[in-house]
């Protein structure tokens, strides 16, 4: 199972003293392939923890690819220190501690060891203590011992190489990076169903629904929230419920505020999604903007009549499913869409209809259509945050399926490969133990959905 949150970041784990020149060369060579993280460079993240070594462990947890470079030195030990969240790593070399952090987070790992060190490592394993004292080894004993543990890791680390030049590192690295990127591209390409959330539209400047509701409250009440008030409201306000209350108080006049979602232009990702619909994929979206539909008006794409947003349309589509007449290439607007054939507030009616379901189950026909696809197709989620907790989220969370699920949050955070449910359960436990204001509802909700998958 993949969960993605951004661009590829490559952490290099080695001592600086014996590999300084090589690290400089690698840094220059890799800038075009991703974001190389070398602890001695100015662009290495330094705000994860005030202690320098602990900061390196935190950064190792955030990478997309973890690269071990072994030569003569093993590195300083990660000694006991106050306030460290890693007491179980005290006593290990900093290199092995970094590796343990990356491994625990399920990061892809590749190993490069100097050829002489690799050869002598095999000799070191075969010698007893007395024999080792008589032999002048190229590397420190801790290097061989760490390498031996890497060789016997479970699950097996497939990417292991020896080197004497930068070319012998860059060649395999290029291949590994391409494999990882191609795998991610293939996931999106091969998933029959895309589920599109608000973060896909934020790149066009579209406000998320929480910000939209707060802006609407300010506009209607003529009151401007302070920065702190805005942050607290955004974190705790149930935006759908709040807008529904505003409508009950003010009436249909407030619906004109939805026109704001009609004022943005599509980006390349919207043209990509529209073209995938044209090619037969099904797309579900919680977004209220019409950027995908706008992209779909491009003459070479043209997805007119592919949109389903009214209750009656969902009903007819579900009836066709029951008749085994599944129509390919549709976009399902779960929160409503603009009805271009109607005028005035009537063109926003489907938005209001979706809000009427807040606090209740998702409309039956919408729910059955979504459940059918969850049960029968792999899903690829792009930019969906799960915060519509009382409607769509409930269907996603409560629908068990044996199909694959991939999650891309489109944020400036790394790719994670989730190998076991235990990883998600541990994350949830950490979040639940936080104070309410610091809890990440998004993390908890996403993990709850992923934990329902039967296949990891």
Secondary structure, DSSP 8 states (H G I E B T S, - for coil): -EEE-SS-EEEEES-STTTHHHHHHHHHHHTTTSEEE-TTSTTS---S-SSHHHHHHHHHHT-SEEEEEESS----B----TT-S-GGGTTSBHHHHHHHHHHHTT-EEEEEEEHHHHHHHHHHHHS-HHHHHHS--SS-HHHHHHHHHHHT-SS---EEEEESSTHHHHHHHHHHHHHHHHHHHHHHHH-SEEEE-HHHHHTTT---HHHHHHHHHHHHHT----HHHHHHHHHH--HHHHHHHHHHHH-GGGGGGGGGGGS----HHHHHHHHHHHTT-EEEE---S-HHHHHTTSTTT--TT-EE-SHHHHHHHHHHHHTT---SSEEEETT----TTS-GGGGGHHHHHHHHTTTS---HHHHHHHHHHHHHS-EEEES-----TTTHHHHHHH--BSS-EEEE--SSS-EEE---HHHHHHHHHHHHTS-GGG--HHHHHHHHHHTTBS--
